[in-house]
Amino acid sequence: MKTLLINSLIALFLLGTLTGFSQSEPRPDSLDSKTKDHQFFTGAGYGSDLIYYGTSVSGNQPFFSAEMLYAWDKGIWASAGLFHLTEKDPFFSFVDLSAGYSYVFNKVFDAGLSLSQYHGGESIDTTFFSDYTFLGANLGIDWLILYTTIMPGWMLAEENSFYLLVDNTHFFKTPALGKKGSYFTFNPGVSLLFGNYAWLRHFRGQGNGGQGPGYGGNNEGFSTPLVEEDFRLLDMQLSLPVEYFFGRLSVEFEPAYFINFISDQNGDKEGRFFFTLGLYYKIN
């Protein structure tokens, strides 16, 4: 139970795709069969694009990251991520501070809560990526051939925003390779992000109370802007994280294909490919 719980927390850090709420929480793998009560990890990464909540924070530009995770076997964890975005100021222009609690009920169900604080530098579009807090929860279900994570989340702002992520993955692990016991893991997945989307449409009607040409009417109509909001599928992500573990070190490469079903702040709506690359070290 202790190993399973610690590694479910580690999965948040080591197997995350740096895509904000679209991060998946796959069924835990194992870095160390002799799990300690307290574990510390640090890492550095590079990505072709930094996507949070369906929007490119980096403006479709590369980023570099420095990260650290602490996990306690009682279920409490905390992490910090510093992101350097190309041509953005200050040097670490996007910061992610998170903490949470995870609990494994049995071999089928696990659950957790998390609270994240995000800070975007002045050079980032602050309409969305200024300081804000995000409250998230997760329920994991292991179907043996598929691991499903259902993650509701709330953006704590002036107008609370609700998101729902449904993530489906299947975890593979190779046998030990060589005398040192290194191995590969694979965790292909499909993530669907749902959320409230406000959109503007125009209601067209007739002018002057008339129904057309003639007495009391005219040919001119009027157009009234109406703001509507509905809960819909915002984006989908197909990913294939591949990680190589050797001792305290691990290297992860994750190609992904992102499809945005609504226009974001950069005008992107069509699918696009991006990837992340990370090097992680287990301190304790």
N, C-alpha and C positions, 0 to 999 in steps of 0.2 A: 504494500500500500504506500509506504514512504517513497519508494523509487518511482512509482506511478504518479504520485502527486507532484513531486519535485520536477519530474520531466514534463508534466503537462504545463508547468509554469515556464520551463526552459523553452518549450515550443513557441510560446508567445514571442520570445526574443530571437532565438536562432532561426526559426523557420518563418518569421514574419516577412512580408513582401514590401514593407515600407510603404503601404498604401492605406494608411489610416484605418478607418473603420472597415475597409475591405480586407484587412489582415485576416488570415485564416488561423484557426487554432486546431491543427491536426492532432490525431491520436498520438500520444507521446512515444518517442523513441528513447534510446538510452545512451547517454554519454559516459556514464560510470555506473556499473552495477552495484558498487559499494557507495550508495548515496549518503552524503553527510547531512547533518541537520541544517547547516547553513552553506549556501553555495554562491559564489561570485563569478560573473562572466564579464568579459569586455570584448569589444569588437570594433572593426572599422569596415566601411562599405563604400561602394560606388554604384550608381544607378544611372540609367539613361534618361529617367524622368521620375519625378516625385509626385505621386498622385495621392491626394487625400479627399475622401468623400466624393469621388467622381470628378474632381477638378485637379488640374496640374498646378501645383504650388510653384514649381520652378519654371513655368512657362514653356513646357516641353524641352527644357534644357537639362543637362546632366547635374548630378549632385554628389557630394561626398558626405559621409556620416561617421560619427564616433558615438559608441553606445556602451552602456553598462547596465547589468542586471544583478539584482540580489534576490535570492529565493530561499525561503525558510520552509522546512518540511511540514510545518503546521498549516501551510497554505497561503501565507502572506508573501507577497512579492512586490518589488519596486524596480523601476527602470528609468533611465534617462537617455535621451537621444539628442545629439547636436548635429545640425545639418548645414553644410556649406553649399549654397546654391551659386551656380556660375553667374558672375557679373551682378551679384546682389550684395548689399551691405546691411548690417555689419557682416563680419566673416562668417559667424554662425547665425544666419538670418532666420532659421526656423528651429524651434526648440520643442521637444516633446517630453513632458514629465508625467509618469504614470505610476499607479499603485493599485493593488487589488488583492482579492482573496479567491482562492480556488479550492474546491472540495470534490473528491472522487467518492461517489456513493458505492459503486461496485464496478464490475468489468463492463457494464453497459452504459451507465449514466455518470456524468460529471457536470459540474456547474460552477459558476463564478461571477464575481462582480468586479468592476474596475472604475477608476476615476482618473481622467487624463486632463492635463492642462497644456494647452498649446499656445505658443507665442510666435507671431510672425513679425519680422523686421519691417522697418518703414518702407523698404523698397519693394515689399510684396503687396499685392492688391489687398488692402486692409478691409475691403467690404466684407470679406468672409474670413480671411486668414489673419485677423488681429488676435488679441488675447481672447480665448474662450475656453470653456470647460465642457468636457464630455463625460457623461455617465453611461456606462455600458454593462451589460449582463450577457451571460452565455449559458447555453444548455447543450452539452455534447451527448450524442447517441451513437453507440458503436453497433452497427448492423453486421459486423464481421466482414462482409465484402465492401462495406461503405461506412465512412464515419461522417455523420452530419452534425454541424454546429449551427444552432439558431441563436443569433445575437441581436437582441433589441438594444437600441441606444438612443440617448436623448442629449441634444446639444442645449446646455444651460445658458440661454441668452435671453434677451428681452422677450423674444417670442420663441418658446421652446420648440425645437424641431425633433421629430421622431424618425429614426432610421431602423431598418430591419435587414440584417445580413443573413442569408442562408448559404452555407458553405458545405460542399460535399467533396470529400477527398478519399483516397485509398493509399495507405502507407505500405511501402516495401522496404525491406532491409536485406542486404546481401550477407552471406556468411562471412566470418572473419577472414581477412586476407593476410597471408604471411604470418611470421612469428609474432609481430607486434600487435596483431589483432585489429588492424584498420578495417574499415568497411564503408560502403556507400548506402545512402538512403534515398528513396524517391517518394514523392508525395503529390502526384498529379491531382488537380482539383478544379472545380467549377464554382465560382462565387456569384451570387445574385444579390444586388443591393437595391432595396426598396426605400422610398422616402416620399415626403410631401413635396410637390412641385407646383409652384405658383406660376401661372401663365396668363397672358393677356389676349383677349379676343375682342372683336368689335361687333356690337349689335347694330344692325342697320335697320332704319325705319323711315317713315315718310315725314316730310316737313309740313308745318302749318296745320296739322290735324287732318289734312286731306288724304285722299287715296289715289292721287294722280292728277293729271291735267283736268282743268275745269274749275267750277266755282268752289272755293274753299280749299283748293289744293294746288300743288305745283309739281314740277318734274324733279325737284331737288329733294334728296333724302338727307338724313342725318346719321352720324355714326357715333355711338356711345361706347367708350372703352370700359370693359368689364374685366376685373381681376378674378380669376377662378383658381382654386387649389384642389388638387386631388392626390391620392396616394397611388404611386405607380412604380414600375420597374425603372430605376435610374441607370444602372449599368450592369454589365456582366464581365467577368474576368476568367480567362482560361490560363492556368499556370502549371508549370512542371518544375518544382524545386528539386534540385539534385545536390546532395551534401556528402562530403567525404570527411570522415572522422579518423584522426590518427593521434592517439594520446590525448593530450589536453587541447589540441588544435583541431579546428574544423574549417572547411572551406565550402561555401555554398554558392551555387549559380542558379538563378531562377529566371528563365525566359517566361514571358507572359504576353497574352493578347488581350487588350482592353477594348471593350465596346461601350461607348457612351450613348444612351438612347435619348438624351436631351442635349441641347447646346450648352456648353459650359462658358466660363468667362473668356476663354480663348477662342470661342467659336467652333470648338471641336465637337463633332457628332459622330463621325465615322470611326471605325475600329482602327487601332494602331498597336504596334508591337513595342514592348519595352523590356528591359532586363535589369536585374540587380546582381551584384557580386559582393560577397562578404567574407571576411576572415575573422574568426572568433577564437578566444582563448579562455580556458577555464582556469581561473586564479585559484580557486579552492573547491 
